[in-house]
Amino acid sequence: MIGGELFVKNEEILYKAAYYNKAVMAVGWMGVIFLRALKMIIIPLILSSLISGVTNIGSSENLGRLGLKTISYYLLTSTFAIVTGLFFVNIIKPGIGADLNFSQKVEGLVESQRSLGQTLIEIVPTNVFQSFNNNSMLSIIFFAIIFGFFITRVRPSHRDVLRKAFNAIFEVMMQITLFVIKFTPLGVFGIVVKVVADQDDLANLGARMGLYMGTVILALLLHFLLTLPLLVKTVGKARPYRHMVNMSTPLLTAFSTSSSGATLPLTMKAVEMNSGVSNKISSFTLPLGATINMDGTALYECVAAIFIAQAYGVDLSIIQQLIIIVTALLASIGAAAIPMAGLVMITVILTAVGLPLEGVGLILAVDRILDMFRTATNVWSDSCGAVIIAKSEGEKLNV
């Protein structure tokens, strides 16, 4: 009698397990196809984006004194933002204890014993096509920047043809990217269903996601309220919080719309009318900042990459974290013009250190909220740069 009851219960368990597996498979394929589509577009997209971005900057007489000041400022603040994010995510460790049980699936991870010298040497590819095949993102980014730079140094007739060609290729890749992005909700749903279905403790996963969001917001606020104002105060010799009040309308617009591009006219108006920056400075620094300056996004992506590694049970070495810093910094040069740049950058960074892209699903599930904070940070950094550069040019401002 007892044996019969146990047999019936086992049959029920097996039936439920089979039904459960079929249900997960019924939606899980959407996540698999979405990730494959991301892998398909990422290399041609980042390659064409960087080449197009570098050639357009170099071909518009932008690389004089003003251009060098602007680019130096953007690289400096992006580096500060990334280091701030890495500091907080390594201190708080939001992903530790998430127990995704995926450690055995992590393949292709860069070996932790790789030295800094070896990593730097391998940035220069011996065969660029092999780098494409191996997804060696640092090598690809390096080649794209070098290729774009030397396009600006060839004879004008060839330069114009090449620039137009890569602008056209980038436009095509943008259209393909927009098409793939339309399926983001379905792709994320498929990924999240599979992740959640494999969890024994959903409350713990939810708590870890909340801690991850708190880590990103805390790091962004520090960069927004302390790092950038200190630069305005010490380097620009201006009053940062007076400038912040002047920027209240574009900052609130950026926060609510999550679009720095849509906020650009308001940003230029506030910087010129309220803070007193000349049109010569603002019309150069702010559009350029919208192209290559992504403090908030770079910080967010680095925290996200470390969080995913922690959740997968992967302990990233100092060298691997340096790779994240360099990749985020270089990828941000052309990524600002890409739709859903955050998705593209996190894919590039995860590929660079060999982490599985399945972690993207968890990140995108809470991306909309964090997008508001990082967009406001991007716009604030652009405006601070305009003030600092205007001051360095001897302009008298209202801040």
N, C-alpha and C positions, 0 to 999 in steps of 0.2 A: 504493500500500500504506500509506504513512505517512498520507496524507490520509484513508484509510478508518479507520485507528486513531484519528485525531484526531476524526473524526465520531462514532465509537462512544463515545469518552470524553466528548465534549460532550453527547451524548445522555444518558449516565449522570449527568453533573453536573446537567443540566436536570431529569432525573427525580427525583434526590435533592432538588434545591431545591424542586420542586413538592410532593414528599412532606413535606419539612420545613415548608413554608408551611401545608399542610393540617393537620399535627400541631399546629402552634402555634395555628392558628385553631380547632382542635377544643377547646382548653382556654382560649384567650385570651378568648373571649366571656364566661366566668364572671367574669373580672376587670372587663370593661367593664360588665356588669350590676351588679356589686357597687359600683363607683364611682358609677354613675348612681343607685343606691339611696341611697348616702351623700349625694349632692347633693340628692336628693329630701327627705330628712328634716332636713338640717342647719339650715335657716333656721327652720322651725316649732319644731324642738326647742330651739334656743338661745334663741329668742324666748320660748317658754312657760317654759323653765327659768329664765331671768333674771327674768321678771315674777313667777313663782311664788316664787322665792327672795327677791327684794326685798320683796314684799308680806308674806311670812311673817316676815321679820326685823323689818320695821317695825310689824307688827300685834301683836307679842307683848311690847310694852313693853321691847324689847331696846335701844332706842337712847338710853339714858341714859348716865351717865358710864362705867359698866362696858362698855356696848356700844361706845361710841366708842373706848375704850382697846383693846378686843379687835380691832375692825375695823381700827384704825390699825396695830396690831402686824402683823396678817395681810397688809395691803397692803404694809407696809414690808419684811417678810421675803420676800414673793413677788417684790418688785422687786429686792432683793438677789440672790435666786436666779436670776432671769432675766438680770440683768447679769453675774453670774458665768458662767453658761452661754454668753452671747454673747462674753464675753472669751476663754474657752478655745477656742470653735469658730472664732473669728477668728484666734487665734494658731496653733492646731494645723492648721487647714484640712483636716479629714479627707476632705472630698468632692472636693478638687482632684485631678485626675488620674483620677477614676473613669471618665471618658469614656463617659457613657451615650448619647452621640450623639442626644440629644433636644432640643438647643438650638433647633432649627428648629420644634419643636412647642410651645414656650412661647408662649402667647398671653395677652393681657390683662394683662401685667405692668405694674404701676404705673410710670409714667415716672420715671426716676431724677432728672430735673431738677425734679420737683415740690418746691416749697418747703415748709418746715415750717408756715408760716402758712397756705398753701393747704390742706395736709393737715388742719390743725386746723379750718379753716372747713368743710371738706367732711364732718367728723364730724357736723355738724348737717344733717340732710337737708331739702331743700326739698319733696320728695315721698317719703314713706316707702315707698309702693308701688313707686316707681321704684327705690328702694334695694333692695327685695326682688328686683326683676327683674334688677338689675345685680350682685347679690351683694355689695353694699357693706357688709361685715361691721361696720366701725366705726360706721357710721350706724345699722345695725340694733341693735347692742349698746347704743348711746347711747339710742336710742328706747325700747328695752325697759326699761332702768334708769329713765329718766324716767317712763315709763308706770307701772311698778311702784311707784315712789316716790309718785306722785300718787294712786294707788289708795288708799294708806294715809292720804291727807288728805281724802277725801270722807266724806260722812255714813256712820255705822256700818252702816246697813242696806244701802246700795249697796256699801260696802267689803267686807262679808262675802260678798255675792253674787258680786262680781267675783273675790275671792280664791278662793272655792270653784270658780268657773268655770275660772280659769286653773290651779288645782291639778288639776282634772279633765282639762283639755287636756294639761297636762304628763304626767299619768299615761297618757293615751292615746298620746302621743308616746314615752313610755318603753316601752310595750308594742310599738310599731312598731319602735323602735330595737332592742329585745331580739330581735325576729324577724329583723331584718336582720343582727344580730351573729351569729346562729346560722350564717350562711353565710360568716362571715369566713374560715375555713380554705379553702373553695373559691375565694373571691374572691382571697385572697392568693396561692393556688397559681396561679390564672390570670394574675395580674399578674407574679409572679416568673418564671414560665415564659417570658413574653414578654420580660421584661427580660434574663434570662439568655441566651435564644436570640439576642438582638441583640448579645451581647458577644463580642469577639474574645479578650479576656484575662480569664478568670474568676478567675485567681489575683490579679490586681490588684484586681478588684472585691471579692473576699473580704478582701484586706488592708485596703482602704478601709473596709469594714464593721466590721472589727476595730478600726480606728483610731477610727471613729465611736463604737463602744461604749466604748472607753477614754476618749474625750473626755467622754462623758456621766458615766461613773463617777467620773472625776477631779473634775469640777465638782461633782457631788453630794457627794463626800467632803469637799471643801473647805467647802461650805456646811454640811454635817453636823458636821464636826469643828472648824471654826474660826469661821465667821460666827455661827451660832446660839449656841455657847458664849460668844463674846465679848459678845453681846447679854445673855445671862443674867448674865455677870460684871459688865458695866459698867452696864447699865440696871437689872437686877434685883438687883444686889448679892448674888448667890447663888453657890454653888459648882457650876458646870455639869457637871463630870465626876463629882461625887458624884451629881448628879441623873441622869446618864447610866447609872450603875450601878443606881440605883433603877428605871430604866426598861428594864432588860435584857430582862425577860420580854415585855412588849408589843412592844418593838422587834424581837426575834427572831420573834415571832408575825407581825408585820406583814411582815417580810422573807420568811418562808416561805409565808404565805398570799396576799400581794399584795392584801390587803383592809384598808383603814383602818377601814371600817365594822364589820367583824367583830372588829377589835382594840379598838374603842372601850370596851367594858366593862373589858377588862384595863388599858387606858390610864387610865381613871378610877380604878380600884382602886389602881394603882401611884402615880399622882399624889397621891391622898389618903392612902393608908396608908403609903407609903414616903417621899414628899417632904413630906407634911404640909399640902398645899393643902386648904382647906376645901371642903366639898361645894357651898357656894354659888358659889364661883368655878369649880370643875371642871365642875359640871353645866351651867354656862352657856357657858364658853369652849370646852370640848372638843367638844360636839355642834355648836356654831357653826363651829368649826374644821373639822370633818368635812364641813361644807357649803360653806364658802367659802375654806378655806386649802389650797392645793395647791402648796407650794414646789417639791417634787421634780418634780411633773408639769409645772408651768410651765417650770422649767429645762429639762427633757427635751424639751418640745415646741419650745422656741426653738432648741435645738441641732439638733434634727431638721429644722426648717424651713431653717436656714442650710446644713446638710449637703446637703439635697435641692437647694437652689439652687446650691451649689458643684458637685454631681454633674451638674447639668444645664448647667453652664457659665454660670450667671447670676450677675453681680456685683451684689449688693444694695447700694443706697446707704445712707447713715446714716439718711435719712428712712424708708426701707423697713424698716430694722431697728428704728427707733422705733415704726413701725406694729406690728411683731411684738411688741414689749414691751407696748404699750398693749392690743393685742388679747388677748394671753395673760393679762394682768392682769385685764381686764374679763370675759373669757369664763370665768375661773376662779371667778367669784362664784357661778355656778349650775351649773357643769359637774361639781362633785364628786358631785352626786347622780345623775349620768347613768351608766348602765352603760358600761363601757369608756370612761371620760372622756378618756383619752389619745387614743383614736381620734377622738373628737368634736373635741377641742381642736386636734389637728394639722390636721384638715379645715378648721376655722374659720380657722386661721392661714394655711394655704396659699391658701385662697380670698381672704383679706384682701389678700395681696400678689400674687395672680394667678399663683401657681405651679401646675403641673398636679398633679392628685391621684394620678397614676400612681406618684409617689414614695412614696406611703403603703405600697405593697406591700413595698418594701425595708425600711422602718422596722418594719412589723409582723412581718417575718420574724425579727427579733431582739428583739421587744418583751418577751417573757416574762421574759428575764433582767434587762433593765433595769427592768421593772416592780417587781421585788423591792426594788431599791435606792431607787427614787423613792417607793414606799409607805412604807418605813422612814423616809425623810426627811420625808414629810408628817406622820407620827405624831410624830416627834421635834420638829418645829416646833410642833405643837399643844401638846405637853407643856411645851415651853420657854415658850410664850405663857402657859400657866396659871401657871407659877412667877413670871414677870415681873409679871403682873397681880396675883397674890396679894401679892407684895412691895410693889407700888405701893399696895395697899389696906391696908398696915400689918400683914399677917399674919406671924407668926413660923413659919418653916418648918424642916425638917430638913436643908436644903441651904444 
